[in-house]
Amino acid sequence: MAYIRRRQSRDGQETFRVIWRANGKRDGKQEGEDFDDEQSAERFRDLVNGHAQQWPLGWVKGVGFASLDHEGTPEDEMFGPFAHRYIDLLTGIEGQTRGNYRKFVDNHMIPWFKELTVRGERANTLGRDHISQWVNDLSEGRRGPHHAPGVKRRKYAPKTIRNYHGLLFGILQAAVDAEPSLRTSNPCIHTQLPQDGHTADEATFLEREEYAIIRAHLASDVVDLVDALVSTGLRWGEISALQPRDLTLHGVRPNVRVQRAWKRGERGKFLGPPKTKKSRRTLVLSPSQVALFKRNCRGKAPQDFVFTAPEGGAWDSGGFYNARWKPAIKSATLVDGLTKKPRLHDLRHTHASWLIAQKVPLPAIQARLGHESITTTVDRYGHLLAVMDEEIIAAVEWGMTDVRLAA
Protein backbone atom coordinates (compact mmCIF):
# COMPACT_ATOMS: atom_id res chain seq x y z
CA MET A 1 0.00 0.00 0.00
CA ALA A 2 1.12 3.54 -0.69
CA TYR A 3 2.26 5.55 2.31
CA ILE A 4 3.43 9.09 3.09
CA ARG A 5 6.94 9.98 4.23
CA ARG A 6 7.24 13.35 5.91
CA ARG A 7 10.40 15.36 5.33
CA GLN A 8 11.68 18.57 6.90
CA SER A 9 14.32 20.81 5.38
CA ARG A 10 16.95 22.73 7.37
CA ASP A 11 14.82 25.85 7.17
CA GLY A 12 11.90 24.00 8.78
CA GLN A 13 9.76 23.63 5.65
CA GLU A 14 7.92 20.32 5.42
CA THR A 15 7.33 18.26 2.26
CA PHE A 16 5.37 15.05 1.87
CA ARG A 17 6.42 12.18 -0.40
CA VAL A 18 3.96 9.44 -1.41
CA ILE A 19 5.81 6.15 -1.87
CA TRP A 20 4.65 2.76 -3.21
CA ARG A 21 5.83 -0.33 -5.05
CA ALA A 22 4.62 -0.70 -8.67
CA ASN A 23 1.58 -3.00 -8.84
CA GLY A 24 1.88 -3.63 -5.10
CA LYS A 25 4.64 -6.22 -5.57
CA ARG A 26 7.53 -6.46 -3.11
CA ASP A 27 10.02 -6.54 -5.96
CA GLY A 28 8.18 -3.86 -7.93
CA LYS A 29 9.85 -0.60 -8.83
CA GLN A 30 9.64 1.98 -6.07
CA GLU A 31 7.64 4.99 -7.21
CA GLY A 32 7.18 8.33 -5.55
CA GLU A 33 5.62 11.80 -5.88
CA ASP A 34 6.27 14.92 -3.79
CA PHE A 35 3.75 17.40 -2.34
CA ASP A 36 4.00 20.62 -0.38
CA ASP A 37 0.94 19.97 1.80
CA GLU A 38 -0.24 16.87 3.64
CA GLN A 39 -3.82 17.02 2.35
CA SER A 40 -2.71 16.80 -1.29
CA ALA A 41 -0.37 13.95 -0.42
CA GLU A 42 -3.17 12.04 1.31
CA ARG A 43 -5.43 12.57 -1.66
CA PHE A 44 -2.79 11.25 -4.07
CA ARG A 45 -1.96 8.31 -1.77
CA ASP A 46 -5.62 7.28 -1.83
CA LEU A 47 -5.69 7.55 -5.62
CA VAL A 48 -2.68 5.26 -5.95
CA ASN A 49 -4.27 2.72 -3.60
CA GLY A 50 -7.49 2.94 -5.60
CA HIS A 51 -5.57 2.27 -8.83
CA ALA A 52 -3.97 -0.98 -7.62
CA GLN A 53 -0.61 0.65 -6.81
CA GLN A 54 -0.25 2.27 -10.21
CA TRP A 55 0.02 5.88 -11.35
CA PRO A 56 -3.52 7.29 -11.59
CA LEU A 57 -4.80 7.52 -15.16
CA GLY A 58 -3.99 10.95 -16.58
CA TRP A 59 -1.48 11.93 -13.91
CA VAL A 60 1.82 13.42 -15.09
CA LYS A 61 4.67 13.07 -12.60
CA GLY A 62 5.64 16.41 -11.08
CA VAL A 63 2.73 18.15 -12.83
CA GLY A 64 -0.52 16.50 -11.75
CA PHE A 65 -3.52 15.57 -13.84
CA ALA A 66 -2.88 16.60 -17.41
CA SER A 67 -6.51 17.44 -18.02
CA LEU A 68 -9.09 18.82 -15.63
CA ASP A 69 -12.71 19.64 -16.42
CA HIS A 70 -14.25 22.99 -15.59
CA GLU A 71 -15.03 21.81 -12.05
CA GLY A 72 -11.43 20.74 -11.42
CA THR A 73 -12.33 17.04 -11.54
CA PRO A 74 -9.45 14.67 -12.35
CA GLU A 75 -9.78 13.29 -15.86
CA ASP A 76 -9.87 9.68 -14.68
CA GLU A 77 -12.97 10.43 -12.59
CA MET A 78 -14.89 11.73 -15.59
CA PHE A 79 -17.41 9.18 -16.87
CA GLY A 80 -15.70 8.21 -20.15
CA PRO A 81 -12.19 7.42 -18.82
CA PHE A 82 -13.59 5.78 -15.69
CA ALA A 83 -15.97 3.57 -17.71
CA HIS A 84 -13.20 2.47 -20.08
CA ARG A 85 -10.91 1.62 -17.18
CA TYR A 86 -13.71 -0.40 -15.57
CA ILE A 87 -14.13 -2.41 -18.79
CA ASP A 88 -10.36 -2.88 -19.21
CA LEU A 89 -10.10 -4.41 -15.73
CA LEU A 90 -13.09 -6.78 -16.02
CA THR A 91 -12.11 -10.42 -15.69
CA GLY A 92 -13.71 -13.58 -17.03
CA ILE A 93 -14.98 -12.09 -20.32
CA GLU A 94 -13.95 -12.72 -23.92
CA GLY A 95 -12.37 -10.13 -26.16
CA GLN A 96 -15.57 -9.82 -28.20
CA THR A 97 -17.57 -9.00 -25.07
CA ARG A 98 -15.00 -6.44 -23.92
CA GLY A 99 -15.08 -4.80 -27.35
CA ASN A 100 -18.89 -4.72 -27.32
CA TYR A 101 -18.89 -3.08 -23.88
CA ARG A 102 -16.58 -0.35 -25.15
CA LYS A 103 -18.91 0.28 -28.10
CA PHE A 104 -21.91 0.46 -25.77
CA VAL A 105 -20.14 3.07 -23.66
CA ASP A 106 -18.92 5.12 -26.63
CA ASN A 107 -22.17 5.05 -28.61
CA HIS A 108 -24.89 4.88 -25.97
CA MET A 109 -23.49 6.52 -22.81
CA ILE A 110 -20.73 9.05 -23.42
CA PRO A 111 -22.95 11.25 -25.67
CA TRP A 112 -25.08 11.77 -22.54
CA PHE A 113 -22.51 11.63 -19.71
CA LYS A 114 -19.37 13.11 -21.34
CA GLU A 115 -19.10 16.12 -19.01
CA LEU A 116 -20.21 14.30 -15.85
CA THR A 117 -18.07 12.79 -13.12
CA VAL A 118 -18.63 9.51 -11.30
CA ARG A 119 -17.52 11.18 -8.05
CA GLY A 120 -20.37 12.18 -5.78
CA GLU A 121 -21.25 15.55 -4.31
CA ARG A 122 -20.03 17.63 -7.25
CA ALA A 123 -21.94 20.10 -9.36
CA ASN A 124 -21.37 17.86 -12.37
CA THR A 125 -22.01 14.50 -10.66
CA LEU A 126 -23.82 11.84 -12.69
CA GLY A 127 -27.09 11.38 -10.82
CA ARG A 128 -30.60 9.94 -10.96
CA ASP A 129 -32.04 12.63 -13.21
CA HIS A 130 -29.30 12.17 -15.81
CA ILE A 131 -29.95 8.43 -15.90
CA SER A 132 -33.73 8.83 -16.15
CA GLN A 133 -33.33 11.27 -19.05
CA TRP A 134 -30.90 8.86 -20.72
CA VAL A 135 -33.37 5.96 -20.45
CA ASN A 136 -36.17 8.10 -21.88
CA ASP A 137 -33.97 9.24 -24.77
CA LEU A 138 -33.01 5.66 -25.61
CA SER A 139 -36.69 4.67 -25.53
CA GLU A 140 -37.73 7.52 -27.83
CA GLY A 141 -34.75 7.49 -30.17
CA ARG A 142 -33.54 10.96 -29.17
CA ARG A 143 -29.94 12.20 -29.44
CA GLY A 144 -27.79 12.86 -26.40
CA PRO A 145 -26.49 16.35 -25.53
CA HIS A 146 -23.08 15.57 -27.05
CA HIS A 147 -24.16 13.87 -30.27
CA ALA A 148 -23.14 15.63 -33.44
CA PRO A 149 -25.98 17.56 -35.11
CA GLY A 150 -27.86 15.45 -37.61
CA VAL A 151 -27.01 12.10 -36.00
CA LYS A 152 -30.02 9.80 -36.31
CA ARG A 153 -30.98 7.56 -33.41
CA ARG A 154 -33.47 4.73 -33.29
CA LYS A 155 -35.78 3.64 -30.50
CA TYR A 156 -34.37 0.80 -28.43
CA ALA A 157 -36.37 -2.13 -27.12
CA PRO A 158 -36.89 -2.41 -23.34
CA LYS A 159 -34.64 -5.49 -23.18
CA THR A 160 -31.78 -3.62 -24.89
CA ILE A 161 -32.18 -0.66 -22.55
CA ARG A 162 -32.10 -2.99 -19.56
CA ASN A 163 -28.85 -4.49 -20.86
CA TYR A 164 -27.25 -1.05 -21.27
CA HIS A 165 -28.51 -0.02 -17.83
CA GLY A 166 -26.97 -3.16 -16.32
CA LEU A 167 -23.56 -2.17 -17.71
CA LEU A 168 -23.99 1.40 -16.40
CA PHE A 169 -24.96 -0.03 -12.99
CA GLY A 170 -21.68 -1.99 -12.89
CA ILE A 171 -19.62 1.08 -13.84
CA LEU A 172 -21.15 3.27 -11.14
CA GLN A 173 -21.00 0.50 -8.56
CA ALA A 174 -17.25 0.40 -9.16
CA ALA A 175 -17.17 4.06 -8.14
CA VAL A 176 -19.01 3.15 -4.91
CA ASP A 177 -16.70 0.20 -4.20
CA ALA A 178 -13.46 2.03 -4.99
CA GLU A 179 -10.89 2.46 -2.22
CA PRO A 180 -11.41 5.16 -1.22
CA SER A 181 -15.03 5.31 -2.35
CA LEU A 182 -15.82 7.96 -4.95
CA ARG A 183 -19.51 8.12 -4.06
CA THR A 184 -21.79 6.81 -1.34
CA SER A 185 -24.54 5.22 -3.46
CA ASN A 186 -25.32 3.95 -6.95
CA PRO A 187 -27.94 6.18 -8.65
CA CYS A 188 -28.94 3.32 -10.97
CA ILE A 189 -30.71 1.60 -8.08
CA HIS A 190 -33.62 4.02 -8.36
CA THR A 191 -34.17 3.86 -12.13
CA GLN A 192 -37.62 2.79 -13.32
CA LEU A 193 -36.84 0.77 -16.43
CA PRO A 194 -39.25 0.21 -19.33
CA GLN A 195 -41.01 -3.15 -19.51
CA ASP A 196 -41.93 -5.16 -22.56
CA GLY A 197 -45.45 -4.47 -23.74
CA HIS A 198 -45.56 -7.88 -25.41
CA THR A 199 -44.17 -11.36 -24.97
CA ALA A 200 -40.44 -11.44 -24.42
CA ASP A 201 -40.03 -14.06 -27.13
CA GLU A 202 -39.44 -12.10 -30.34
CA ALA A 203 -38.47 -15.15 -32.37
CA THR A 204 -40.09 -15.71 -35.75
CA PHE A 205 -41.16 -19.27 -36.55
CA LEU A 206 -41.66 -20.10 -40.21
CA GLU A 207 -44.16 -22.62 -41.49
CA ARG A 208 -42.79 -24.99 -44.13
CA GLU A 209 -44.80 -23.16 -46.79
CA GLU A 210 -43.35 -19.80 -45.70
CA TYR A 211 -39.82 -21.14 -45.85
CA ALA A 212 -40.53 -22.49 -49.34
CA ILE A 213 -41.55 -18.97 -50.44
CA ILE A 214 -38.30 -17.47 -49.13
CA ARG A 215 -36.26 -20.27 -50.66
CA ALA A 216 -37.72 -19.56 -54.10
CA HIS A 217 -36.40 -15.98 -53.90
CA LEU A 218 -32.86 -16.83 -52.77
CA ALA A 219 -29.92 -16.45 -55.13
CA SER A 220 -28.96 -19.88 -56.44
CA ASP A 221 -25.48 -19.78 -54.89
CA VAL A 222 -26.83 -19.71 -51.31
CA VAL A 223 -29.81 -22.08 -51.45
CA ASP A 224 -27.74 -24.97 -50.06
CA LEU A 225 -26.32 -22.78 -47.28
CA VAL A 226 -29.76 -21.62 -46.16
CA ASP A 227 -31.16 -25.15 -46.44
CA ALA A 228 -28.30 -26.30 -44.22
CA LEU A 229 -29.09 -23.58 -41.65
CA VAL A 230 -32.77 -24.41 -41.34
CA SER A 231 -32.29 -28.18 -41.45
CA THR A 232 -29.53 -28.36 -38.81
CA GLY A 233 -30.38 -25.47 -36.50
CA LEU A 234 -26.72 -24.44 -36.42
CA ARG A 235 -25.83 -20.90 -35.47
CA TRP A 236 -24.45 -18.68 -38.25
CA GLY A 237 -21.01 -18.60 -36.63
CA GLU A 238 -21.00 -22.41 -36.58
CA ILE A 239 -22.17 -23.19 -40.09
CA SER A 240 -19.99 -20.54 -41.74
CA ALA A 241 -16.98 -22.10 -39.95
CA LEU A 242 -17.85 -25.64 -41.05
CA GLN A 243 -15.09 -27.59 -42.81
CA PRO A 244 -15.21 -30.94 -44.72
CA ARG A 245 -13.22 -32.63 -41.94
CA ASP A 246 -16.18 -31.96 -39.59
CA LEU A 247 -18.47 -34.19 -41.67
CA THR A 248 -18.93 -37.98 -41.73
CA LEU A 249 -20.90 -38.57 -44.93
CA HIS A 250 -20.49 -42.32 -45.32
CA GLY A 251 -21.48 -45.22 -43.11
CA VAL A 252 -24.58 -46.14 -41.15
CA ARG A 253 -24.80 -42.85 -39.22
CA PRO A 254 -23.75 -39.79 -41.22
CA ASN A 255 -23.23 -36.78 -38.98
CA VAL A 256 -21.69 -33.34 -38.58
CA ARG A 257 -19.45 -32.46 -35.65
CA VAL A 258 -19.61 -28.87 -34.37
CA GLN A 259 -16.15 -28.09 -32.99
CA ARG A 260 -15.37 -24.51 -34.01
CA ALA A 261 -17.14 -21.21 -34.62
CA TRP A 262 -16.33 -17.67 -35.64
CA LYS A 263 -15.57 -15.30 -32.78
CA ARG A 264 -15.04 -11.55 -32.70
CA GLY A 265 -12.14 -10.24 -30.65
CA GLU A 266 -10.68 -6.80 -30.15
CA ARG A 267 -8.55 -7.33 -33.27
CA GLY A 268 -11.23 -8.75 -35.53
CA LYS A 269 -12.76 -12.13 -36.39
CA PHE A 270 -11.10 -15.46 -35.63
CA LEU A 271 -11.92 -19.17 -35.35
CA GLY A 272 -12.35 -20.49 -31.83
CA PRO A 273 -14.25 -23.10 -29.83
CA PRO A 274 -18.07 -23.15 -29.92
CA LYS A 275 -20.11 -20.86 -27.68
CA THR A 276 -20.37 -23.25 -24.70
CA LYS A 277 -19.24 -26.74 -23.70
CA LYS A 278 -22.52 -28.26 -24.89
CA SER A 279 -22.26 -26.36 -28.17
CA ARG A 280 -19.50 -28.83 -29.06
CA ARG A 281 -21.89 -31.49 -30.35
CA THR A 282 -22.62 -34.09 -33.04
CA LEU A 283 -25.75 -33.86 -35.21
CA VAL A 284 -27.16 -36.79 -37.15
CA LEU A 285 -27.79 -36.08 -40.86
CA SER A 286 -30.69 -37.14 -43.06
CA PRO A 287 -30.13 -38.56 -46.58
CA SER A 288 -31.04 -35.23 -48.20
CA GLN A 289 -28.57 -33.41 -45.93
CA VAL A 290 -25.85 -35.91 -46.80
CA ALA A 291 -26.43 -35.18 -50.50
CA LEU A 292 -26.31 -31.43 -49.82
CA PHE A 293 -23.01 -31.60 -47.96
CA LYS A 294 -21.45 -34.00 -50.46
CA ARG A 295 -21.95 -31.62 -53.37
CA ASN A 296 -20.59 -28.68 -51.34
CA CYS A 297 -17.51 -30.63 -50.19
CA ARG A 298 -16.67 -31.95 -53.64
CA GLY A 299 -13.12 -30.94 -54.66
CA LYS A 300 -12.35 -29.26 -51.34
CA ALA A 301 -9.51 -29.95 -48.92
CA PRO A 302 -10.33 -31.06 -45.34
CA GLN A 303 -9.63 -27.59 -43.91
CA ASP A 304 -11.43 -25.55 -46.58
CA PHE A 305 -14.78 -24.00 -45.75
CA VAL A 306 -17.85 -25.95 -46.85
CA PHE A 307 -19.75 -22.78 -47.77
CA THR A 308 -17.78 -19.95 -49.37
CA ALA A 309 -18.55 -16.42 -50.50
CA PRO A 310 -18.30 -15.53 -54.22
CA GLU A 311 -14.81 -14.07 -53.75
CA GLY A 312 -13.67 -17.14 -51.81
CA GLY A 313 -13.25 -17.62 -48.09
CA ALA A 314 -15.95 -17.84 -45.45
CA TRP A 315 -19.14 -15.82 -45.68
CA ASP A 316 -19.38 -12.74 -43.45
CA SER A 317 -22.73 -12.42 -41.68
CA GLY A 318 -23.20 -8.76 -42.63
CA GLY A 319 -22.26 -9.33 -46.24
CA PHE A 320 -24.54 -12.34 -46.53
CA TYR A 321 -27.45 -10.50 -44.92
CA ASN A 322 -27.20 -7.46 -47.19
CA ALA A 323 -26.31 -9.24 -50.42
CA ARG A 324 -28.49 -12.36 -50.16
CA TRP A 325 -30.92 -12.58 -47.27
CA LYS A 326 -32.40 -9.07 -47.21
CA PRO A 327 -33.11 -8.98 -51.00
CA ALA A 328 -34.77 -12.42 -50.80
CA ILE A 329 -37.09 -11.36 -47.95
CA LYS A 330 -37.98 -8.13 -49.76
CA SER A 331 -38.77 -10.00 -52.98
CA ALA A 332 -40.80 -12.66 -51.15
CA THR A 333 -42.81 -9.90 -49.46
CA LEU A 334 -43.53 -7.92 -52.63
CA VAL A 335 -44.11 -10.84 -55.01
CA ASP A 336 -45.63 -13.58 -52.87
CA GLY A 337 -47.06 -11.64 -49.94
CA LEU A 338 -44.77 -12.99 -47.19
CA THR A 339 -46.04 -11.38 -43.97
CA LYS A 340 -43.11 -12.21 -41.69
CA LYS A 341 -39.66 -10.63 -41.63
CA PRO A 342 -37.40 -13.36 -40.26
CA ARG A 343 -33.80 -12.79 -39.28
CA LEU A 344 -31.12 -15.30 -40.20
CA HIS A 345 -31.16 -16.54 -36.60
CA ASP A 346 -34.86 -17.28 -36.96
CA LEU A 347 -33.93 -20.23 -39.16
CA ARG A 348 -32.57 -21.80 -35.96
CA HIS A 349 -35.85 -21.09 -34.17
CA THR A 350 -37.75 -22.49 -37.15
CA HIS A 351 -35.71 -25.69 -37.02
CA ALA A 352 -36.66 -26.15 -33.36
CA SER A 353 -40.34 -25.52 -34.08
CA TRP A 354 -40.33 -28.16 -36.82
CA LEU A 355 -38.82 -30.70 -34.44
CA ILE A 356 -41.46 -29.91 -31.82
CA ALA A 357 -44.22 -30.24 -34.41
CA GLN A 358 -42.97 -33.77 -35.08
CA LYS A 359 -43.06 -34.63 -31.35
CA VAL A 360 -39.28 -34.65 -30.82
CA PRO A 361 -38.70 -34.44 -27.01
CA LEU A 362 -37.25 -31.22 -25.62
CA PRO A 363 -34.10 -32.87 -24.19
CA ALA A 364 -33.25 -34.12 -27.70
CA ILE A 365 -33.83 -30.61 -29.07
CA GLN A 366 -31.62 -29.17 -26.32
CA ALA A 367 -28.79 -31.49 -27.34
CA ARG A 368 -29.20 -30.75 -31.06
CA LEU A 369 -29.21 -26.97 -30.57
CA GLY A 370 -26.36 -27.06 -28.04
CA HIS A 371 -28.23 -25.30 -25.24
CA GLU A 372 -26.28 -25.40 -21.98
CA SER A 373 -29.47 -25.89 -19.95
CA ILE A 374 -32.84 -27.49 -20.66
CA THR A 375 -34.32 -24.35 -19.06
CA THR A 376 -33.18 -22.34 -22.06
CA THR A 377 -34.94 -24.75 -24.41
CA VAL A 378 -38.14 -24.76 -22.36
CA ASP A 379 -38.20 -20.97 -21.96
CA ARG A 380 -37.63 -20.39 -25.68
CA TYR A 381 -39.81 -23.11 -27.21
CA GLY A 382 -42.03 -24.46 -24.44
CA HIS A 383 -45.04 -22.47 -25.64
CA LEU A 384 -44.96 -24.42 -28.91
CA LEU A 385 -45.79 -27.65 -27.10
CA ALA A 386 -49.48 -26.82 -27.48
CA VAL A 387 -49.30 -28.89 -30.68
CA MET A 388 -49.12 -31.96 -28.40
CA ASP A 389 -52.39 -31.26 -26.57
CA GLU A 390 -54.22 -34.15 -28.26
CA GLU A 391 -51.46 -36.59 -27.34
CA ILE A 392 -51.51 -35.37 -23.73
CA ILE A 393 -55.29 -35.77 -23.50
CA ALA A 394 -55.11 -39.26 -24.99
CA ALA A 395 -52.35 -40.24 -22.54
CA VAL A 396 -54.36 -38.99 -19.54
CA GLU A 397 -57.48 -40.83 -20.72
CA TRP A 398 -55.43 -44.01 -21.16
CA GLY A 399 -53.97 -43.72 -17.70
CA MET A 400 -57.33 -43.09 -16.06
CA THR A 401 -59.25 -45.91 -17.80
CA ASP A 402 -58.47 -48.64 -15.27
CA VAL A 403 -59.03 -46.22 -12.41
CA ARG A 404 -62.60 -45.49 -13.58
CA LEU A 405 -63.37 -49.17 -14.20
CA ALA A 406 -62.20 -50.08 -10.71
CA ALA A 407 -64.34 -47.42 -9.03
N, C-alpha and C positions, 0 to 999 in steps of 0.2 A: 504494500500500500504506500501511496505517496505520503510524505511527511514534510514538515517545515523545519528548517534549521535557521535559528536566529543568529545574526551576526552584528557585532558592534565595532565601529571604526574607532581610531584613536581620538577622534574629535567627539565621540559619543553618539554619532548618528547610527541608527539601527537599519539594517536591511534584512529581508526575509527571502530565503532560498527554498523553493519547492524541489524536492529530490525524490526520484523513483527509479525503479529498474524497468527497462523496456519490457512490455507484455507481462510484467509481474513475475518474471523468472529470476531466480537467484543469480544465474550467470548472464542475465540480460545486461545490455549496455546501460550504464548509469546516466540518467538524463537530469537536467535541472533548469530552472528559470528563476530569475531574481525579481523582487518587488520591493518597493519603498515603504509600503504599508502592510500591516498584518492582515487586514480585511481582504485586500486583493489577493494576497498569497493564499489565504484560506479558500477563497472562491476558486482560484486556479487549482489548488490541491483537490478540491471536490470534483472539479471537471475531469482531472486526470483519472481519479478513481472511478468516475462514472463512464470513462472511455477505456476501461480495461487496461489501465496503465500505459496508455498511448497518448501522444500529443492530441489535444482536442482538434476536431475537424475545423480547418480554417484558421488555426492559430499560427502566427509567424513568430518564431523565436526572437525575443528582444523587442518585438513590435506590438504583439497582441493579435486580436482577430483582424484579419485583412479586410473584412467587409462587415459593416454594421448597418442595420436598417435604421429608419428614422427615429425609432424609439431607443436605439442603442442596444438592441438585442443581438447577441452573438449569432453569426451566420448559421452555425450548426444547430441552433435552437429554432430557426425558422422552419416552417412545415416541410418544404421541399427537401433540403439537405437531411433533416432528421428522418423523414420517411424513407429516403434512399438508404440511409445508414441502417435503419431498422431491417429493411429487406436484405441488404448485403450480409447482415449477421444472422439471418434466419438459418436454422439447421434442419436437416431432414427433408429438404425439398429438392426437386430436380431443377436443372438449369432452365427448362422450358417454363416451369412454374415461376421461378424467380424473375425471368424476363417478362412474363405476363404481369406480374405484380408491379414491375417498374412501369409498364405501359399503362396500367390502371391508374397509378399515381400521376403520371405525366399528363394523361389525356382526360381523366375524370375527377381529379382532385386539385392539382396545382392551379388550374385556371380559376378556382374558387378560393383557395387558401394560400396563394403565393405570398402575400404580404402579412400573413398571420404567424404567430409563434406558438409552439406547443407549450411554452412555459406559462404557468398560471399567473393571475393577478397582474396582468399588463394591459395597457390600453388596446393593444393589438393581439390579445389572446384569442385563440380559436375556441369558440364556445358553442353553447346549445343553439343559439339563433343562427349562427353560420351553418351548422350542420343541418338544421331544419330547412333553411333556404336551399342548401345544396340538394337535399333529397327532393324537394319540390321541383327544382330546376331539372333534375334528371328525369323526373316523372313526366314533365311537360315538354321536354326537349329544348329547354332554354339554354343560352350561352352563359358561361361564368363571367365574372367581372374582368378577368384577364384573358379572355379569348380574343383573338384578332377579329376585327370587324368583318362581317360577311361569313364567318364560320357557321356552317349549318350543323345543327345537332338533331338527333332523333330521340323520341321518347323511349325510355328503357322500361322493360318489364319489371314488376315487383321483385321477382326472384333475382334478377341481375342487380337491382339496387341493393337488395339485402346482402348479396355477395360483396359488393363494393363497400357497403357499410361495415361488414365484418372485418375487412382489411383495415379500414380506417379505425375501427375499435382497437385492433391490435396495435396500431401505430401509437395511438394516444395512450393506451395502457402502458406501453413501454416508457412513455414520459412520466406516468404515475409511479412505475416501479423502478425508475432510475435511481442510482445512488450517487448523490442525493436526489430526492424526488424533485421533478420539475413542476409538478402540479399535484394538487391534493385529490382530485377526482377525475373520472373519465366522462366527458360530456356526452359521449355516445350512449351512455346508459339510458338517457331520458328520451331518446329519439323514438317517435311513433312512426314505424315503417309501414309502407303501403302493403296491402294484402292482395293476393290474387282474387279477381272477381269471377274466376272460372276454375275448372279443375286444373290441378297442377300438372297433369299429364298433357303435354302439348304435342305428343307424338302423332304422326299421321300414319294410319294403317290403310294400305291399298288392297282393294279386292283384286282377285286375279284378272278380272276384266279391265280394271283400271290400269293395272300394270301392263297389260297387253296393249292398251292405247298408247301409253308412254313409250313402250318398246318399239312400236311402229314408227315413232318420230325420232328415234335415236339415229345418229350417224352410224353407218355400217361398221366403222372401225372400233366402236365401243360396245356393240350389242353383247358380245361375249363377256366383257368386263362387268357390265351391269347385270347380266344374267347370273354371273358368278357371285356378285354382291347379294342379290336377293335370294339366291338359292343356298348360300352358305351362312348368311348372317354375319359374315366377317366385318370388322370395322374397316374404314377406308385405309387407315394406316397399316393394317395387317395385309389386306389384299393387294395393295400397291407395292408391298415389300415382298410378296410371294415369289419364290424362285423354284425352278423345276426340281431341285433336290429336296424340296419340302413335300413332294407329291409321290404317292405310291399308286400307280395307275394300272398295275397288273396284279393278278392273284385273286384270292377269294374275297378279300375285303379292301378294296381301293379306299384310300383316305388321303387327307391333307393334314399336315402337321404345322400348327401355328407356333413358330419359335422366334420370330423377329417382327419388328414393326418400326415405322418411321417415328422419330422423336424430333422435337424442336428444342435446341439448346440456345444458349446466349450467342453462339457463333453460327447458328443456322441449323439445317436439318441433318439428321444422321440416323443410321440404323442401330437399334438397340433391342433389348428384350421386350416382350409384350407388356401390356399395361400392368397386369398383376400376375401373381403366381398361377392362378387358375386360368389366366388368359393363354398360358402355354398349354395347348390342348390339341387333341386329334379329332378330326371330323370325318365321319364316314361319307363316302361319295356314292351318288346314284349313277346308273349307267349313262344317263344323258350328261351328267357332270363330268364323268370320265372322258366322254367324247369331246366335250368342250375343252378340258384341260389338255388333252392329247394334241389337238390341233393348234393350241397356243404355245405348247412346249416344243413343237416340231422344229428341229434345226437349231435349238438353243442349248447353250452350255449349262451345266448344273447351277452355276451362280449368276446366270442372267436373270432378268426379271421376266415373269410370265406375261405380264401386261405392260406394254411400253407405249409411250407417247409418240406422235408422228415423227418427232425429231430424234427419237431414240431415248433410252433411259426411262426411269420410272415416271409415271404420271404425277403431277403436282395437283393437290386437291383444288386449289384456286383456279388453276388453268383448266382442269377438267370441268369444274362447275360452270365457268363462264363460256367455254368453247363448246361444250357438249350437253351438259345437263340442263342448264337454263334455257337454251334455245329449244330443246326437246319439250320441256314443260310448257313453254310459251306456245309452241306450235300445236301441242295436244290440246291446249285450252282453247285456242282460236278455231282450230279445224274440227276437233271432235268433242268439244264441250267438256273437257276435264274440269271438274269443280274443285279438286284438291291441288295444293301446291306443296308437294313433298320435298323434303330436303334429301340429300344423299343418305344421311344417317337413317332416314325413315325406311330405307330398304331393309335395314337390320330389324327395325320394329315390325315391318311387314312380314319378314321371314318368321319371326316369333309368332305372329298372329296366325299364320298359315299352319304352323305346327300345332298350336292350340286348337284350331278348327278341326284338325285331324286327331284330336284326343291324345296328343303326345304329353306325357306327364311333365309337370313343371321342373322337377329335379333334372330330367333329361334335357330340357330346354336350358336350364341354368348351366349345365356342363357344356352344351353346344355353343352358347353365347360367351362363355368364359366369365360369368358373373362370380365375384368373390363370395357372395352370400345369396342364399335362396331368398332372403328378404328383398333383395334388389329385384329379383325376377317377379316375386309376388306383387311388390308395390307397383312395378311398371306394367305388368300384363295380367294381374289377377282379375281385373274387371272384365277381361275377355272370356273368362271361364263360364259366363252365362250361357255360352253355346252348349254346355254340357248339362243344362238343367234337366232335359228329358232323361239322360242317363242316370242322374242323381235320383230323380223321382222313381225310376224303375228299380234302382238298387234298394231304395228305402222300402218300396212295396214288397220286393222279394224278401227282404230281411224280416218284415213284419208279418208275412203270410202265416208262418207256423205259430206265431204268437197269438194271432186272432183265432186260429183254429183250435188252439189249446184253451182259449178262454171259455 
